[in-house]
Amino acid sequence: MTERIQRYNVARLFIAVGLLGVTIAGVASGGWALADDTHLFFRLITLQLVLLVASAAWTRARHPGEPFLYAMFALDVAGASALSAVTGGANSLLVYLYFPVIAAGAFLLRRTGALIVAAMSAAGLLAVWFGWGDPEADPLLAYWEIGFRILSFFLVALLVGQLAESLERTGQELRAQRVASETVVERVRAGVIIADLSDRITEVNPSARLLLGDIVGRRISEVFAGAIHHRAWEELTADQRRLVCSQASLPDQGRVVVIEDVTDLWEMRERAQRDERLVAVGRLSAGLAHEIRNPLASITAVLQLLREDRPSRQVDLALGEAERLGRLVEDFLQASRATDLRTMELDVAGLARMVAEAFAEDPRFVGRVRMELDLAPVQASVDPDRLRQVLWNLVINAAQSMPEGGVVELTVRAEGPGVLLRVRDHGIGMPPEELPKIFDPFYTRRAGGTGLGLAVVDQLVRAHGGTIGVDSTPGVGTAFTIHLPLGAA
């Protein structure tokens, strides 16, 4: 409301200054003047300007209500009447000053206010007509002219009042729609980015800012790799979040890009596919176990007797291969077994220390690989045998990734509402494209490996209600990080 009044004050100022300027120009030229009594006209205009300044100051200082507005319109009607009276009476051109006042009444006080201001204007015009009318004019023509002008006052009030109410309703609907749209954009989980015609980002919602950071002012082509040439594409962020992006053109405004974080869905799909492969392994191993295990046990026993009776390198080699085949069958069986946990409260750091002590006695790595421990006592409900198997597999993998030897770092500490376990090596590392596949059954980078160790690790960690992640850089090393809840899953 205050802003509308200020606009009306500006319009009043232009009208008053315009009339003053026209009069000054006419007087200065000596050819004509709006009023016979120029000094009186100047005084009236000056009074109008003083009232205008006072009205503007009052509007700025306070929040005016309807009584103030009606008083302001009454003064404007009186001013229009006075100016009309001194510039020719009812036949003056300044009679048309009533119409801006009526229109302002419609936009500030709606239709009812416009009709009241029209009635004020009609009363002012009648006062001018009776007081300063032309006594020699034809009465019938004068009545007809005054009646037509008064009728036009009310018609303008009705029409402009209806227009003002229609604009108000439309404005309210647009504001409501805008608020609703902004609320949806602000709260939707998908990221929304708006770019102008020069491809520069102008707006982002909180979800987009969370995924991509502060990107306002940058170009779309600087943020996305495929945004220029494709309507939909996938992006991989620096923190390995997987995004599905789509874009559409905005009429005369550039384009909008919608981003959906599908990392969790992608991981769920990967886990489901790994579980399907593990089920397939289980079905295969269940059938092979009885067919291979018993004959293999007999072969191993015969080879052991033969080595005792006639030791030779060939027998040792055959016995080693038989034992490796036995371990392979065990891995298959382990992958197929249900992961029923037998949990108990224990110190996870103590369990990790036991794994480190066993590793220190492993003849394959003595003198070549050593362990550094960062263990803080933390109690959790876990299956000690299964968690020991998880740590052992990760530690062995770490040691095997350092053919020239090195250090394996084992960390255990409380973090948030759970336990953090980390196994880090400084070995050959893995390229980024291999990381999504390392927990798949039968996927291995090591000659002679079965590709089931990390698949079993992932299975056991998830059985505890935990998560496992990997971070690796070629030539720098690999770190496996496990988060387990404190309670049983």
C-alpha positions as CSV (number, residue, x, y, z in Angstrom):
1,M,0.0,0.0,0.0
2,T,2.7,2.5,1.0
3,E,4.5,1.8,-2.3
4,R,1.4,2.6,-4.3
5,I,0.9,5.8,-2.4
6,Q,4.4,6.8,-3.2
7,R,3.8,6.2,-6.9
8,Y,0.7,8.3,-6.7
9,N,2.7,11.1,-5.0
10,V,5.2,11.0,-7.9
11,A,2.3,11.3,-10.4
12,R,0.9,14.2,-8.5
13,L,4.3,15.8,-8.5
14,F,4.7,15.5,-12.2
15,I,1.2,17.0,-12.8
16,A,1.8,19.9,-10.5
17,V,5.3,20.7,-11.9
18,G,4.0,20.3,-15.4
19,L,1.2,22.8,-14.8
20,L,3.6,25.2,-13.2
21,G,6.1,24.8,-16.1
22,V,3.4,25.4,-18.7
23,T,2.1,28.5,-16.9
24,I,5.6,29.9,-16.5
25,A,6.4,29.3,-20.2
26,G,3.2,31.0,-21.2
27,V,3.7,34.0,-19.0
28,A,7.3,34.3,-20.1
29,S,6.4,34.2,-23.7
30,G,3.8,36.9,-23.1
31,G,1.4,35.2,-25.5
32,W,-1.0,33.3,-23.2
33,A,-1.7,32.0,-19.7
34,L,-3.8,29.2,-18.3
35,A,-5.4,31.5,-15.7
36,D,-6.6,35.1,-15.8
37,D,-5.2,35.6,-12.3
38,T,-1.7,34.2,-12.7
39,H,-0.6,35.1,-9.2
40,L,-3.5,33.2,-7.7
41,F,-2.8,30.2,-10.0
42,F,0.8,30.2,-8.8
43,R,-0.3,30.3,-5.2
44,L,-2.6,27.4,-5.7
45,I,0.1,25.3,-7.4
46,T,2.5,26.2,-4.6
47,L,-0.1,25.1,-2.0
48,Q,-0.5,21.8,-3.9
49,L,3.2,21.2,-3.8
50,V,3.4,22.0,-0.1
51,L,0.5,19.5,0.6
52,L,2.2,17.0,-1.7
53,V,5.5,17.2,0.3
54,A,3.6,17.0,3.6
55,S,1.6,14.0,2.3
56,A,4.8,12.2,1.1
57,A,6.5,12.8,4.5
58,W,3.5,11.5,6.4
59,T,3.4,8.4,4.2
60,R,7.1,7.7,4.8
61,A,6.8,8.2,8.6
62,R,3.7,6.1,9.1
63,H,1.6,3.4,7.6
64,P,-1.5,5.4,6.3
65,G,-4.9,3.9,6.6
66,E,-8.2,4.6,4.7
67,P,-9.1,7.8,6.6
68,F,-5.7,9.4,5.5
69,L,-6.3,8.3,1.9
70,Y,-9.8,9.7,1.8
71,A,-8.5,13.0,3.3
72,M,-5.7,13.0,0.7
73,F,-8.2,12.5,-2.1
74,A,-10.5,15.2,-0.7
75,L,-7.6,17.6,-0.8
76,D,-6.8,16.6,-4.4
77,V,-10.4,17.0,-5.5
78,A,-10.5,20.5,-3.8
79,G,-7.2,21.4,-5.6
80,A,-8.6,20.3,-8.9
81,S,-11.7,22.3,-8.3
82,A,-9.8,25.4,-7.3
83,L,-7.5,25.2,-10.3
84,S,-10.6,24.7,-12.6
85,A,-12.3,27.7,-11.0
86,V,-9.4,30.0,-11.7
87,T,-8.8,28.7,-15.3
88,G,-12.3,29.0,-16.8
89,G,-14.7,27.4,-14.4
90,A,-16.7,24.3,-15.5
91,N,-15.4,24.7,-19.0
92,S,-11.7,24.7,-18.0
93,L,-9.4,22.0,-19.5
94,L,-8.2,21.3,-15.9
95,V,-11.5,19.7,-15.2
96,Y,-9.8,16.6,-16.5
97,L,-7.6,16.6,-13.3
98,Y,-10.5,14.8,-11.6
99,F,-9.9,11.6,-13.6
100,P,-6.4,10.8,-12.3
101,V,-7.7,11.3,-8.8
102,I,-10.6,8.9,-9.4
103,A,-8.2,6.3,-11.0
104,A,-5.9,6.6,-8.0
105,G,-8.9,6.0,-5.7
106,A,-9.7,2.8,-7.6
107,F,-6.1,1.4,-7.3
108,L,-5.7,2.4,-3.7
109,L,-9.3,1.9,-2.3
110,R,-10.8,-0.4,-5.0
111,R,-14.2,0.1,-6.5
112,T,-16.0,1.4,-3.5
113,G,-13.2,4.0,-2.9
114,A,-13.3,5.0,-6.5
115,L,-17.1,5.6,-6.4
116,I,-16.6,7.8,-3.2
117,V,-13.9,9.8,-4.9
118,A,-16.1,10.1,-8.0
119,A,-18.9,11.5,-5.8
120,M,-16.4,14.0,-4.3
121,S,-15.3,15.0,-7.8
122,A,-19.0,15.4,-8.9
123,A,-19.6,17.7,-5.8
124,G,-16.4,19.7,-6.6
125,L,-17.5,20.1,-10.3
126,L,-21.0,21.2,-9.3
127,A,-19.5,23.7,-6.9
128,V,-17.3,25.1,-9.7
129,W,-20.2,25.2,-12.0
130,F,-22.5,27.1,-9.6
131,G,-19.8,29.4,-8.4
132,W,-17.9,30.1,-11.6
133,G,-20.2,29.1,-14.4
134,D,-20.9,31.1,-17.5
135,P,-24.2,33.0,-16.9
136,E,-24.6,33.5,-20.7
137,A,-24.3,29.9,-21.6
138,D,-27.3,27.9,-22.8
139,P,-28.8,26.2,-19.7
140,L,-29.8,23.1,-21.5
141,L,-26.4,22.6,-23.0
142,A,-24.7,23.4,-19.7
143,Y,-26.9,20.8,-17.8
144,W,-26.2,18.3,-20.5
145,E,-22.4,18.9,-20.4
146,I,-22.2,18.8,-16.5
147,G,-24.4,15.7,-16.4
148,F,-22.2,14.0,-19.0
149,R,-19.0,14.8,-17.1
150,I,-20.5,13.6,-13.8
151,L,-21.6,10.4,-15.4
152,S,-18.1,9.9,-16.9
153,F,-16.7,10.3,-13.4
154,F,-18.8,7.3,-12.1
155,L,-18.2,5.2,-15.3
156,V,-14.4,5.7,-14.9
157,A,-14.7,4.8,-11.2
158,L,-16.6,1.6,-12.0
159,L,-14.4,0.5,-14.9
160,V,-11.1,1.4,-13.3
161,G,-12.3,-0.1,-10.0
162,Q,-13.2,-3.4,-11.6
163,L,-9.8,-3.4,-13.4
164,A,-8.0,-2.7,-10.1
165,E,-9.8,-5.6,-8.4
166,S,-9.1,-7.9,-11.3
167,L,-5.4,-7.0,-11.2
168,E,-5.3,-7.5,-7.5
169,R,-6.9,-11.0,-7.8
170,T,-4.5,-11.9,-10.6
171,G,-1.6,-10.6,-8.6
172,Q,-2.6,-12.6,-5.5
173,E,-3.0,-15.7,-7.6
174,L,0.4,-15.2,-9.3
175,R,2.1,-14.6,-5.9
176,A,0.5,-17.7,-4.5
177,Q,1.6,-19.7,-7.5
178,R,5.1,-18.3,-7.2
179,V,5.3,-19.0,-3.5
180,A,4.1,-22.6,-4.2
181,S,6.6,-23.0,-7.0
182,E,9.5,-21.6,-4.9
183,T,8.5,-23.8,-2.0
184,V,8.5,-26.9,-4.2
185,V,11.9,-26.0,-5.8
186,E,13.4,-25.2,-2.4
187,R,12.2,-28.5,-0.8
188,V,12.5,-30.9,-3.6
189,R,15.3,-33.4,-3.3
190,A,16.4,-32.9,-6.9
191,G,18.8,-30.2,-7.7
192,V,17.5,-27.4,-9.9
193,I,19.8,-25.0,-11.8
194,I,18.6,-22.0,-13.9
195,A,21.0,-20.5,-16.5
196,D,20.5,-17.3,-18.6
197,L,20.8,-17.0,-22.3
198,S,24.6,-16.6,-22.0
199,D,24.8,-20.0,-20.4
200,R,25.7,-18.5,-17.0
201,I,24.1,-19.9,-13.9
202,T,21.8,-17.4,-12.1
203,E,19.9,-19.5,-9.6
204,V,20.3,-22.8,-7.8
205,N,18.1,-24.5,-5.1
206,P,19.5,-25.9,-1.9
207,S,19.8,-29.5,-3.2
208,A,21.9,-28.4,-6.2
209,R,24.1,-26.3,-3.9
210,L,24.6,-29.3,-1.6
211,L,25.6,-31.5,-4.5
212,L,27.7,-29.1,-6.5
213,G,28.7,-26.3,-4.1
214,D,28.4,-22.6,-4.9
215,I,28.2,-22.5,-8.7
216,V,26.2,-19.3,-9.2
217,G,27.9,-17.1,-11.8
218,R,29.7,-20.0,-13.5
219,R,28.8,-21.3,-16.9
220,I,27.0,-24.6,-17.4
221,S,29.8,-25.9,-19.6
222,E,32.2,-25.3,-16.7
223,V,30.2,-27.4,-14.3
224,F,29.0,-30.3,-16.5
225,A,30.8,-32.2,-19.1
226,G,27.8,-33.2,-21.3
227,A,25.5,-30.3,-20.7
228,I,26.0,-28.6,-24.0
229,H,25.3,-31.4,-26.4
230,H,22.9,-33.7,-24.6
231,R,19.4,-33.4,-23.1
232,A,20.2,-36.1,-20.5
233,W,23.5,-37.4,-19.2
234,E,25.3,-38.8,-16.2
235,E,27.9,-37.0,-14.1
236,L,30.4,-38.3,-11.5
237,T,31.3,-35.7,-8.9
238,A,34.7,-35.4,-7.2
239,D,33.3,-37.2,-4.1
240,Q,32.1,-40.1,-6.3
241,R,28.4,-39.2,-6.2
242,R,26.5,-40.3,-9.3
243,L,24.2,-37.8,-10.8
244,V,21.6,-38.1,-13.6
245,C,21.1,-34.7,-15.3
246,S,18.5,-33.5,-17.7
247,Q,17.9,-30.1,-19.2
248,A,15.2,-28.1,-21.0
249,S,15.0,-24.7,-22.6
250,L,13.2,-21.8,-21.0
251,P,11.4,-19.3,-23.3
252,D,13.6,-16.3,-23.6
253,Q,15.3,-17.1,-20.3
254,G,18.0,-19.7,-21.0
255,R,17.6,-23.2,-19.7
256,V,16.9,-25.3,-16.6
257,V,19.0,-28.3,-15.5
258,V,17.5,-30.8,-13.1
259,I,19.9,-33.1,-11.2
260,E,19.0,-36.3,-9.4
261,D,21.5,-38.0,-7.1
262,V,21.2,-41.7,-7.9
263,T,24.2,-42.9,-5.9
264,D,22.1,-44.8,-3.4
265,L,20.0,-46.4,-6.1
266,W,23.1,-47.3,-8.0
267,E,24.7,-48.9,-5.0
268,M,21.5,-50.8,-4.2
269,R,21.5,-52.1,-7.8
270,E,25.1,-53.1,-7.5
271,R,24.5,-54.8,-4.2
272,A,21.5,-56.7,-5.6
273,Q,23.6,-57.8,-8.6
274,R,26.4,-59.0,-6.3
275,D,23.9,-60.8,-4.1
276,E,22.5,-62.5,-7.2
277,R,25.9,-63.6,-8.2
278,L,26.6,-64.9,-4.7
279,V,23.4,-66.9,-4.9
280,A,24.6,-68.3,-8.1
281,V,27.9,-69.2,-6.5
282,G,26.0,-70.8,-3.6
283,R,24.0,-73.0,-5.9
284,L,27.1,-74.0,-7.9
285,S,29.2,-74.7,-4.7
286,A,26.4,-76.7,-3.1
287,G,26.4,-79.0,-6.1
288,L,30.2,-79.2,-6.4
289,A,31.0,-79.5,-2.7
290,H,30.0,-83.2,-2.4
291,E,31.4,-84.0,-5.8
292,I,34.8,-82.4,-5.2
293,R,35.4,-82.3,-1.5
294,N,35.5,-86.0,-0.7
295,P,37.7,-87.1,-3.7
296,L,39.9,-84.1,-3.0
297,A,40.3,-85.2,0.6
298,S,41.3,-88.7,-0.6
299,I,43.8,-87.3,-3.1
300,T,45.3,-85.0,-0.5
301,A,45.7,-87.8,2.0
302,V,47.4,-90.0,-0.6
303,L,49.8,-87.2,-1.6
304,Q,50.7,-86.6,2.1
305,L,51.5,-90.4,2.5
306,L,53.5,-90.4,-0.7
307,R,55.5,-87.3,0.4
308,E,56.3,-89.1,3.7
309,D,57.4,-92.3,1.8
310,R,59.0,-90.7,-1.2
311,P,59.5,-87.0,-0.8
312,S,60.0,-85.1,-4.1
313,R,59.5,-81.7,-5.6
314,Q,56.7,-83.0,-7.9
315,V,54.8,-84.5,-4.9
316,D,55.1,-81.2,-3.0
317,L,53.9,-79.3,-6.0
318,A,50.9,-81.7,-6.5
319,L,50.1,-81.5,-2.7
320,G,50.2,-77.6,-2.9
321,E,47.8,-77.6,-5.8
322,A,45.5,-80.0,-4.0
323,E,45.5,-77.7,-0.9
324,R,44.9,-74.6,-3.1
325,L,41.9,-76.4,-4.7
326,G,40.7,-77.2,-1.2
327,R,40.9,-73.6,-0.2
328,L,39.0,-72.6,-3.4
329,V,36.2,-75.1,-2.5
330,E,36.2,-73.5,1.0
331,D,35.8,-70.0,-0.5
332,F,32.9,-71.2,-2.5
333,L,31.3,-72.7,0.5
334,Q,31.9,-69.6,2.5
335,A,30.3,-67.5,-0.1
336,S,27.2,-69.7,-0.2
337,R,26.6,-70.0,3.5
338,A,24.0,-67.9,5.2
339,T,25.5,-65.1,7.2
340,D,23.8,-65.8,10.5
341,L,25.7,-63.9,13.2
342,R,26.5,-64.9,16.7
343,T,27.1,-61.5,18.2
344,M,28.5,-60.5,21.6
345,E,29.7,-57.4,23.2
346,L,33.5,-57.1,22.9
347,D,36.3,-54.6,22.4
348,V,36.7,-54.3,18.6
349,A,40.2,-52.8,19.1
350,G,41.3,-55.9,21.0
351,L,40.0,-58.1,18.2
352,A,41.9,-56.1,15.7
353,R,45.1,-56.5,17.8
354,M,44.7,-60.2,17.7
355,V,44.5,-60.1,13.9
356,A,47.7,-58.0,13.8
357,E,49.5,-60.4,16.0
358,A,48.5,-63.4,13.8
359,F,49.6,-61.5,10.7
360,A,53.0,-60.8,12.3
361,E,53.6,-64.6,12.5
362,D,52.6,-65.2,8.8
363,P,55.8,-66.5,7.1
364,R,54.8,-65.0,3.8
365,F,55.2,-61.5,5.0
366,V,57.7,-61.6,7.9
367,G,60.5,-59.1,7.4
368,R,58.7,-57.7,4.3
369,V,55.4,-56.1,5.5
370,R,54.8,-54.6,8.9
371,M,51.7,-53.2,10.6
372,E,51.1,-49.9,12.2
373,L,48.2,-49.8,14.7
374,D,46.0,-46.9,15.7
375,L,43.6,-48.7,18.0
376,A,41.2,-47.0,20.5
377,P,39.0,-49.2,22.7
378,V,35.4,-49.3,21.6
379,Q,32.7,-51.7,22.6
380,A,30.3,-53.1,20.0
381,S,28.0,-56.0,19.4
382,V,29.6,-58.1,16.6
383,D,30.3,-61.7,15.6
384,P,34.0,-62.1,16.6
385,D,34.7,-64.9,14.1
386,R,33.1,-63.1,11.1
387,L,34.7,-59.7,12.0
388,R,38.1,-61.4,12.4
389,Q,37.6,-62.9,8.9
390,V,36.8,-59.5,7.5
391,L,39.9,-57.9,9.0
392,W,42.1,-60.8,8.0
393,N,41.0,-60.7,4.4
394,L,41.6,-57.0,4.2
395,V,45.0,-57.1,5.8
396,I,46.1,-60.0,3.6
397,N,44.9,-58.1,0.5
398,A,46.8,-55.0,1.6
399,A,50.0,-56.9,2.2
400,Q,49.7,-58.7,-1.2
401,S,49.2,-55.3,-2.9
402,M,52.8,-54.3,-1.8
403,P,55.1,-56.8,-3.7
404,E,58.2,-54.8,-2.6
405,G,57.0,-54.6,1.0
406,G,55.8,-51.7,3.1
407,V,53.4,-50.8,5.9
408,V,49.8,-51.7,6.5
409,E,47.9,-49.3,8.7
410,L,45.1,-50.7,10.8
411,T,42.8,-48.2,12.6
412,V,39.9,-48.7,15.0
413,R,38.0,-45.9,16.7
414,A,34.6,-44.7,17.7
415,E,33.0,-42.4,15.2
416,G,29.6,-40.9,15.6
417,P,27.1,-43.5,16.6
418,G,29.3,-46.4,15.5
419,V,32.7,-47.9,15.0
420,L,35.2,-47.0,12.2
421,L,37.7,-49.6,11.0
422,R,40.2,-48.8,8.3
423,V,42.9,-50.9,6.6
424,R,45.3,-48.8,4.5
425,D,48.2,-49.9,2.3
426,H,50.8,-48.0,0.3
427,G,50.8,-50.4,-2.6
428,I,50.0,-50.4,-6.3
429,G,46.5,-48.9,-5.9
430,M,43.6,-49.3,-8.4
431,P,42.3,-47.0,-11.2
432,P,38.9,-45.4,-10.6
433,E,37.1,-47.6,-13.2
434,E,37.9,-50.7,-11.2
435,L,36.6,-49.6,-7.9
436,P,32.9,-50.3,-8.6
437,K,33.8,-53.9,-9.4
438,I,36.1,-55.0,-6.6
439,F,33.3,-56.5,-4.5
440,D,31.9,-58.5,-7.4
441,P,32.3,-62.3,-7.1
442,F,35.1,-63.7,-9.1
443,Y,36.6,-60.3,-9.9
444,T,40.3,-60.3,-9.0
445,R,43.4,-58.4,-10.1
446,R,45.8,-61.0,-8.6
447,A,47.0,-64.0,-10.4
448,G,45.7,-67.2,-8.7
449,G,43.0,-65.3,-6.7
450,T,39.5,-66.6,-6.6
451,G,37.8,-63.2,-6.6
452,L,35.6,-64.2,-3.6
453,G,37.5,-62.6,-0.7
454,L,36.2,-59.1,-1.0
455,A,32.7,-60.3,-2.0
456,V,32.6,-62.3,1.3
457,V,33.9,-59.2,3.2
458,D,31.1,-57.0,1.7
459,Q,28.5,-59.7,2.6
460,L,29.7,-60.0,6.2
461,V,29.9,-56.2,6.7
462,R,26.3,-55.8,5.5
463,A,25.2,-58.6,7.7
464,H,26.4,-56.6,10.6
465,G,24.3,-53.6,9.4
466,G,27.4,-51.7,8.3
467,T,28.9,-50.3,5.2
468,I,32.3,-50.6,3.4
469,G,33.9,-48.1,1.1
470,V,37.2,-48.0,-0.8
471,D,39.4,-45.1,-1.8
472,S,42.4,-45.9,-4.1
473,T,44.9,-44.0,-6.1
474,P,47.3,-45.8,-8.6
475,G,50.8,-45.8,-7.3
476,V,49.8,-44.4,-3.9
477,G,47.7,-47.1,-2.2
478,T,44.3,-48.2,-1.1
479,A,42.2,-47.7,2.0
480,F,39.1,-49.8,2.9
481,T,36.8,-48.1,5.5
482,I,34.2,-49.9,7.4
483,H,31.4,-48.3,9.5
484,L,29.6,-50.6,11.9
485,P,26.8,-49.8,14.3
486,L,27.5,-50.2,18.1
487,G,24.5,-52.6,18.5
488,A,23.6,-55.8,16.8
489,A,22.1,-55.5,13.3
